[in-house]
Amino acid sequence: MPDKTFNALVIREKNSGEFVRSVEERRLDDLPAGDVLIHVEYSSLNYKDALSANGNKGVTRKYPHTPGIDAAGIVEECETDAFAEGDHVIVHGYDLGMNTSGGFGEYIRVPSKWVVPLPAGLSTREAMCVGTAGFTAALSVSAIFDAGIHPPNSPVVVTGASGGVGCTAVRLLAMMDFEVTAATGKLNETDNLKAIGASTVIDRDSLIVDPERHLLKGMWAAGIDTLGGAYLDAILRGLELHGILAACGNAASPVLNTNVYPFILRGIRLQGIDSANTSIELRKAIWQRLGNEWKLSGLELFNRECTLPELNSHIEDMLGGAGRGRLIVRCGS
């Protein structure tokens, strides 16, 4: 293919350590090595993308750089027999958008071992309405099922419920008939959270009670926590016998101070969720479920769409704590 040009959001570092963002014209030769070239139709904005776009060297080591840990589109070239031209595919996690040019551009080039075929039940846009956040939520729900916890009579609490992972987890659990308590710092989203299936909506800070008590009354069979810190500790102490907590975020704090009693007296399980490095086999299995029996509906209240030139303001919103739900990025015209 000739060295065609395409548009991408590029983050550049000035000499002063200041970082600037702009949509620029790039060339395919600017992309890293890889055996699959993909024309990106949609991406989505995640917190890790916002950090990368703000110059966070813990996420992205070298600039200039194009973030975007999610991408869905069409294969244009493949140097192996893994995919054919015209195949619809999904890429997320691994190093995409971190130190490998990501989905906030009209093209990506990646190793074929990172690429998942798009399930027949999803469009590329629908896949990015799920994205890394929804995939993480699905992994968390899968962990709950694997622990033997099923509805009915299995109340579940979800923190950060108005965020991308949280609202998807609420909807997925509700579709499976779990009784879901949505804990959020944005109580103005109460009606929307109930509309997607939350049985109860609470202020997230109401979870943090009696921090000196080793155990609280058992209130939940399971939990999905996106916040970390004191919220994670409070849910651990409030799980029922043999409950499970899927920990998948640290929006409030990466530090966990807790005690052993929930583990040794109630036999509870703390399950870490790492979506970025999930095996390709598990990725394919989870995406097949998300395209079939777990296909999400009703999340329109939490989905918004923007173009590449409109991304900058949304990045600022997310960094300022004003983000909500899922922001889908339309990369092409």
C-alpha positions as CSV (number, residue, x, y, z in Angstrom):
1,M,0.0,0.0,0.0
2,P,1.4,3.5,-0.8
3,D,2.4,5.5,2.2
4,K,-1.0,7.1,2.6
5,T,-1.8,9.8,5.1
6,F,-4.4,9.7,7.9
7,N,-5.6,11.8,10.8
8,A,-4.6,11.0,14.4
9,L,-4.7,12.8,17.8
10,V,-1.0,13.4,18.6
11,I,0.4,14.4,22.0
12,R,3.7,16.3,21.9
13,E,6.0,17.3,24.7
14,K,7.5,20.8,24.7
15,N,10.9,21.6,26.1
16,S,9.2,23.0,29.2
17,G,7.6,19.7,30.0
18,E,4.3,21.0,28.8
19,F,2.2,18.6,26.7
20,V,0.0,19.7,23.8
21,R,-2.7,17.8,21.9
22,S,-3.8,18.3,18.3
23,V,-5.2,16.3,15.4
24,E,-2.4,15.9,12.9
25,E,-1.9,14.3,9.5
26,R,0.3,11.2,9.9
27,R,1.7,8.6,7.5
28,L,1.5,4.8,7.6
29,D,5.3,4.8,7.9
30,D,4.9,6.6,11.2
31,L,3.2,3.5,12.7
32,P,5.2,0.9,14.6
33,A,6.1,-2.6,13.3
34,G,3.3,-5.2,13.3
35,D,1.8,-7.8,11.0
36,V,-1.7,-6.4,10.8
37,L,-2.7,-3.0,9.5
38,I,-6.2,-2.0,10.7
39,H,-8.4,0.9,9.5
40,V,-9.9,2.1,12.8
41,E,-13.6,3.0,12.7
42,Y,-14.3,3.6,16.4
43,S,-12.3,3.9,19.6
44,S,-13.3,5.0,23.1
45,L,-11.9,7.2,25.9
46,N,-10.7,5.5,29.0
47,Y,-8.9,7.0,32.1
48,K,-5.6,5.5,31.0
49,D,-6.0,7.4,27.7
50,A,-6.6,10.6,29.5
51,L,-3.4,10.1,31.6
52,S,-1.4,9.4,28.4
53,A,-2.8,12.4,26.7
54,N,-1.7,14.5,29.7
55,G,1.9,13.4,29.6
56,N,1.8,10.7,32.3
57,K,5.2,9.0,31.9
58,G,3.9,6.0,34.0
59,V,1.6,5.2,31.1
60,T,3.5,6.4,28.1
61,R,7.3,6.7,28.2
62,K,8.0,8.6,24.9
63,Y,6.3,11.3,23.0
64,P,5.0,12.3,20.4
65,H,2.3,9.6,20.9
66,T,-1.2,8.7,19.9
67,P,-3.3,7.3,22.8
68,G,-6.3,5.0,22.6
69,I,-6.2,1.6,24.3
70,D,-9.4,0.5,22.4
71,A,-9.9,0.1,18.6
72,A,-12.4,-1.6,16.3
73,G,-12.2,-1.6,12.6
74,I,-11.3,-3.4,9.4
75,V,-8.2,-5.3,8.4
76,E,-6.5,-3.7,5.4
77,E,-3.3,-5.8,5.4
78,C,-2.1,-8.9,7.2
79,E,1.3,-10.5,6.7
80,T,0.1,-13.8,8.1
81,D,-2.9,-16.1,7.5
82,A,-4.4,-15.0,10.9
83,F,-6.8,-12.5,9.2
84,A,-7.9,-11.6,5.7
85,E,-8.4,-8.1,4.2
86,G,-11.9,-6.9,5.1
87,D,-12.2,-8.8,8.4
88,H,-13.8,-6.8,11.2
89,V,-11.7,-6.9,14.4
90,I,-11.2,-5.6,17.9
91,V,-7.9,-4.6,19.6
92,H,-7.6,-3.5,23.2
93,G,-5.1,-3.7,26.0
94,Y,-1.6,-5.2,25.8
95,D,0.5,-2.1,24.8
96,L,-2.0,-0.5,22.5
97,G,-2.3,3.3,23.2
98,M,0.4,3.1,25.9
99,N,3.7,2.9,24.0
100,T,2.2,1.6,20.8
101,S,0.4,4.1,18.6
102,G,-3.3,3.7,19.6
103,G,-6.9,3.9,18.5
104,F,-7.1,7.7,18.5
105,G,-6.0,7.6,14.9
106,E,-7.6,6.3,11.7
107,Y,-5.0,3.5,11.4
108,I,-3.1,1.2,13.8
109,R,-0.5,-1.5,13.1
110,V,-0.2,-4.2,15.7
111,P,0.9,-7.9,16.2
112,S,-1.8,-10.3,15.0
113,K,-1.7,-12.0,18.5
114,W,-3.4,-8.9,19.9
115,V,-6.3,-9.0,17.5
116,V,-9.8,-10.5,18.3
117,P,-12.3,-11.2,15.5
118,L,-15.4,-9.1,15.9
119,P,-18.3,-11.3,17.0
120,A,-21.1,-11.7,14.5
121,G,-23.5,-10.1,16.9
122,L,-21.7,-6.8,17.2
123,S,-20.9,-3.8,15.0
124,T,-17.6,-2.0,15.4
125,R,-19.5,0.8,17.1
126,E,-21.3,-1.5,19.5
127,A,-17.9,-3.2,20.3
128,M,-16.5,0.2,21.4
129,C,-19.7,0.9,23.4
130,V,-18.3,-2.0,25.4
131,G,-14.6,-1.4,25.0
132,T,-12.0,-2.1,27.7
133,A,-14.4,-0.8,30.3
134,G,-17.2,-3.2,29.4
135,F,-14.7,-6.1,28.9
136,T,-13.4,-5.4,32.4
137,A,-17.0,-5.4,33.7
138,A,-17.6,-8.7,31.9
139,L,-14.4,-10.3,33.4
140,S,-15.6,-9.2,36.8
141,V,-19.1,-10.7,36.4
142,S,-17.4,-13.9,35.0
143,A,-15.4,-14.1,38.2
144,I,-18.6,-13.8,40.3
145,F,-20.1,-16.7,38.4
146,D,-17.0,-18.8,38.7
147,A,-17.2,-18.4,42.5
148,G,-20.6,-20.1,42.4
149,I,-22.6,-16.9,43.0
150,H,-25.8,-16.7,41.0
151,P,-29.2,-15.0,41.3
152,P,-31.6,-14.8,43.0
153,N,-30.8,-13.9,46.6
154,S,-27.3,-12.8,45.7
155,P,-27.1,-9.0,46.2
156,V,-24.1,-7.4,44.5
157,V,-22.6,-3.9,45.1
158,V,-20.9,-2.0,42.3
159,T,-18.7,1.1,43.1
160,G,-18.0,3.9,40.6
161,A,-21.4,2.9,39.1
162,S,-21.7,6.0,36.9
163,G,-18.3,5.4,35.2
164,G,-17.6,3.2,32.2
165,V,-16.8,0.0,34.0
166,G,-19.4,0.6,36.7
167,C,-22.5,1.3,34.6
168,T,-21.7,-1.6,32.3
169,A,-21.4,-3.9,35.3
170,V,-24.7,-2.6,36.7
171,R,-26.4,-3.3,33.4
172,L,-24.9,-6.7,32.9
173,L,-25.7,-7.9,36.4
174,A,-29.3,-6.5,36.1
175,M,-29.8,-8.4,32.8
176,M,-28.9,-11.5,34.7
177,D,-31.4,-10.8,37.5
178,F,-29.0,-9.9,40.2
179,E,-30.1,-7.4,42.9
180,V,-27.6,-4.6,42.3
181,T,-26.7,-1.7,44.6
182,A,-25.0,1.1,42.7
183,A,-22.6,3.2,44.7
184,T,-21.7,6.5,43.1
185,G,-20.3,9.9,43.8
186,K,-22.8,11.4,41.3
187,L,-26.2,11.0,42.8
188,N,-27.6,13.1,40.0
189,E,-27.3,9.9,38.0
190,T,-29.7,8.0,40.2
191,D,-32.6,7.9,37.7
192,N,-30.3,6.7,34.9
193,L,-28.7,4.0,37.1
194,K,-32.2,2.7,38.1
195,A,-33.2,2.8,34.4
196,I,-30.4,0.4,33.5
197,G,-31.3,-2.0,36.4
198,A,-29.9,-0.8,39.7
199,S,-32.2,-1.9,42.6
200,T,-30.7,0.7,44.9
201,V,-28.5,3.7,44.4
202,I,-26.3,5.0,47.3
203,D,-23.7,7.7,47.9
204,R,-20.4,5.9,47.7
205,D,-19.2,7.6,50.9
206,S,-22.0,5.9,52.8
207,L,-20.1,2.6,52.4
208,I,-17.3,3.8,54.7
209,V,-18.7,3.1,58.1
210,D,-17.0,1.9,61.4
211,P,-13.5,1.7,59.9
212,E,-12.2,0.3,63.2
213,R,-14.5,-2.8,63.0
214,H,-12.9,-5.9,61.6
215,L,-16.2,-7.1,60.2
216,L,-19.4,-5.5,59.2
217,K,-22.8,-7.0,58.8
218,G,-22.8,-9.3,55.7
219,M,-24.8,-7.3,53.1
220,W,-23.5,-8.5,49.7
221,A,-22.8,-11.9,48.2
222,A,-20.4,-10.1,45.8
223,G,-19.0,-6.8,44.8
224,I,-17.3,-5.1,41.8
225,D,-15.0,-2.3,42.9
226,T,-13.5,0.4,40.7
227,L,-12.3,2.7,43.4
228,G,-9.9,1.0,45.7
229,G,-8.8,2.4,49.1
230,A,-11.3,2.6,51.9
231,Y,-14.2,1.6,49.6
232,L,-12.5,-1.7,48.8
233,D,-11.8,-2.3,52.5
234,A,-15.4,-1.5,53.5
235,I,-16.9,-3.9,50.9
236,L,-14.5,-6.7,52.0
237,R,-15.7,-6.3,55.6
238,G,-19.3,-6.3,54.4
239,L,-19.3,-9.4,52.3
240,E,-21.4,-12.4,53.3
241,L,-20.0,-15.9,53.9
242,H,-17.9,-17.1,51.0
243,G,-18.5,-13.9,49.1
244,I,-16.2,-12.5,46.4
245,L,-15.0,-9.0,45.5
246,A,-13.7,-8.3,42.0
247,A,-11.2,-5.4,42.2
248,C,-10.6,-3.7,38.9
249,G,-9.7,-0.1,39.6
250,N,-8.1,2.5,41.8
251,A,-10.0,5.7,41.0
252,A,-10.0,6.7,44.6
253,S,-6.8,5.2,45.9
254,P,-4.3,2.5,45.1
255,V,-3.7,1.8,48.8
256,L,-5.5,-0.9,50.7
257,N,-5.5,-1.1,54.5
258,T,-7.6,-4.0,55.8
259,N,-7.5,-7.0,58.1
260,V,-7.6,-10.8,57.7
261,Y,-10.9,-11.5,59.4
262,P,-13.1,-11.4,56.4
263,F,-10.8,-14.0,54.8
264,I,-10.4,-16.4,57.7
265,L,-13.8,-16.1,59.4
266,R,-16.1,-15.7,56.3
267,G,-13.9,-17.3,53.6
268,I,-14.3,-14.4,51.3
269,R,-12.3,-14.1,48.1
270,L,-10.5,-11.0,46.7
271,Q,-10.1,-11.4,42.9
272,G,-8.0,-9.0,40.9
273,I,-9.1,-8.2,37.4
274,D,-6.4,-7.4,34.9
275,S,-8.0,-6.8,31.5
276,A,-4.9,-5.4,29.7
277,N,-3.0,-8.7,29.8
278,T,-5.8,-11.2,29.5
279,S,-4.9,-14.2,27.3
280,I,-6.1,-14.0,23.8
281,E,-8.2,-17.2,24.4
282,L,-10.1,-15.7,27.2
283,R,-10.5,-12.5,25.3
284,K,-12.2,-14.3,22.4
285,A,-14.4,-16.2,24.8
286,I,-15.6,-13.1,26.7
287,W,-16.2,-11.2,23.4
288,Q,-18.2,-14.1,22.0
289,R,-20.5,-13.9,25.1
290,L,-20.7,-10.1,24.8
291,G,-21.9,-10.6,21.2
292,N,-24.4,-13.2,22.1
293,E,-26.0,-14.1,25.5
294,W,-24.3,-11.2,27.3
295,K,-25.0,-8.6,24.6
296,L,-25.7,-5.3,26.4
297,S,-28.8,-3.2,25.9
298,G,-30.1,-0.1,27.5
299,L,-26.8,1.7,28.0
300,E,-27.7,4.6,25.7
301,L,-28.2,6.8,28.7
302,F,-24.5,6.5,29.5
303,N,-23.1,6.4,25.9
304,R,-21.9,9.5,24.1
305,E,-20.1,10.0,20.8
306,C,-17.5,12.4,19.6
307,T,-15.0,12.9,16.7
308,L,-11.2,13.1,17.0
309,P,-11.2,16.9,16.9
310,E,-13.7,17.0,19.8
311,L,-11.7,14.7,22.0
312,N,-9.6,17.3,23.8
313,S,-12.4,18.8,25.9
314,H,-13.6,15.3,26.9
315,I,-10.1,14.4,28.1
316,E,-10.1,17.5,30.3
317,D,-13.5,16.5,31.7
318,M,-12.3,13.0,32.5
319,L,-9.1,14.3,34.2
320,G,-11.3,16.7,36.2
321,G,-13.6,14.0,37.5
322,A,-16.5,15.1,35.3
323,G,-16.6,12.1,33.0
324,R,-19.5,9.7,33.0
325,G,-20.3,6.5,31.2
326,R,-18.7,5.6,27.9
327,L,-17.4,8.1,25.3
328,I,-17.3,6.5,21.9
329,V,-14.8,8.1,19.5
330,R,-15.6,8.1,15.8
331,C,-12.3,8.0,14.1
332,G,-13.3,8.2,10.4
333,S,-15.5,10.5,8.5
